[in-house]
Amino acid sequence: MNRATLTLLSLLLVCALSLVAAQQHARRLFVSLEQAQIEERRLNQDWLRLEYEQRNLSKSARIRDVARNQLNMVPISPDRTVYLKEAK
């Protein structure tokens, strides 16, 4: 074999190895992309669930029930109103 053939053969070998490495890198990037998309879908589902819970917890009826049941609060009435006079 002459020198030009060996040079071309080694160049072909380097190009083939470079192609294999590039394909492997592309596969790794694709797998990472898929995992990121799965994580994004999961986070979106969590976000929607949290928004739904926040809407339910912030409803005025829910707030009124918590105030009455857990905090033992009662609606104001004129007979329970205490008036303070300003000291001069």
C-alpha positions as CSV (number, residue, x, y, z in Angstrom):
1,M,0.0,0.0,0.0
2,N,1.2,3.4,-0.7
3,R,1.3,6.4,1.6
4,A,-1.7,8.1,0.1
5,T,-3.9,5.1,0.7
6,L,-2.8,4.8,4.3
7,T,-3.5,8.5,4.9
8,L,-6.9,8.3,3.3
9,L,-7.7,5.1,5.3
10,S,-6.7,6.7,8.6
11,L,-8.7,9.9,7.7
12,L,-11.7,7.7,6.9
13,L,-11.2,5.9,10.3
14,V,-11.1,9.2,12.2
15,C,-14.2,10.5,10.3
16,A,-16.1,7.2,11.2
17,L,-15.1,7.5,14.8
18,S,-16.1,11.1,14.9
19,L,-19.5,10.2,13.3
20,V,-20.1,7.5,16.0
21,A,-19.2,9.9,18.8
22,A,-21.5,12.6,17.4
23,Q,-24.4,10.1,17.1
24,Q,-23.8,9.0,20.7
25,H,-23.8,12.6,21.9
26,A,-27.1,13.2,20.0
27,R,-28.6,10.2,21.6
28,R,-27.6,11.4,25.1
29,L,-29.1,14.8,24.3
30,F,-32.3,13.3,23.1
31,V,-32.6,11.2,26.3
32,S,-32.0,14.2,28.4
33,L,-34.6,16.2,26.4
34,E,-37.2,13.4,27.0
35,Q,-36.5,13.3,30.7
36,A,-36.8,17.1,30.9
37,Q,-40.1,17.0,29.0
38,I,-41.4,14.3,31.4
39,E,-40.3,16.4,34.4
40,E,-42.1,19.4,32.8
41,R,-45.3,17.5,32.4
42,R,-45.1,16.4,36.0
43,L,-44.4,19.9,37.3
44,N,-47.3,21.3,35.1
45,Q,-49.7,18.7,36.7
46,D,-48.5,19.7,40.2
47,W,-48.9,23.4,39.3
48,L,-52.5,22.8,38.1
49,R,-53.3,20.8,41.2
50,L,-51.9,23.5,43.5
51,E,-53.9,26.2,41.6
52,Y,-57.0,24.2,42.1
53,E,-56.3,23.8,45.8
54,Q,-55.6,27.5,46.2
55,R,-58.9,28.4,44.5
56,N,-60.8,26.0,46.8
57,L,-59.0,27.3,49.9
58,S,-59.5,30.9,49.0
59,K,-63.3,30.7,48.5
60,S,-65.1,33.0,51.0
61,A,-67.4,30.1,52.2
62,R,-64.3,28.1,53.1
63,I,-62.7,31.0,54.9
64,R,-66.0,31.6,56.8
65,D,-66.1,27.9,57.8
66,V,-62.6,27.9,59.0
67,A,-63.1,31.1,61.0
68,R,-66.2,29.8,62.7
69,N,-65.1,26.2,63.3
70,Q,-61.3,26.3,63.9
71,L,-60.9,29.9,65.2
72,N,-64.3,30.0,67.1
73,M,-65.0,33.4,65.5
74,V,-68.6,34.8,65.5
75,P,-70.2,37.5,63.4
76,I,-70.2,41.0,65.0
77,S,-73.3,42.3,66.7
78,P,-74.1,45.8,68.1
79,D,-74.5,44.5,71.6
80,R,-70.9,43.1,71.6
81,T,-69.4,46.2,70.2
82,V,-67.0,48.0,72.6
83,Y,-66.5,51.7,72.0
84,L,-63.4,53.4,73.3
85,K,-63.1,57.0,74.1
86,E,-60.0,59.0,73.3
87,A,-58.2,60.3,76.3
88,K,-57.4,64.0,76.1
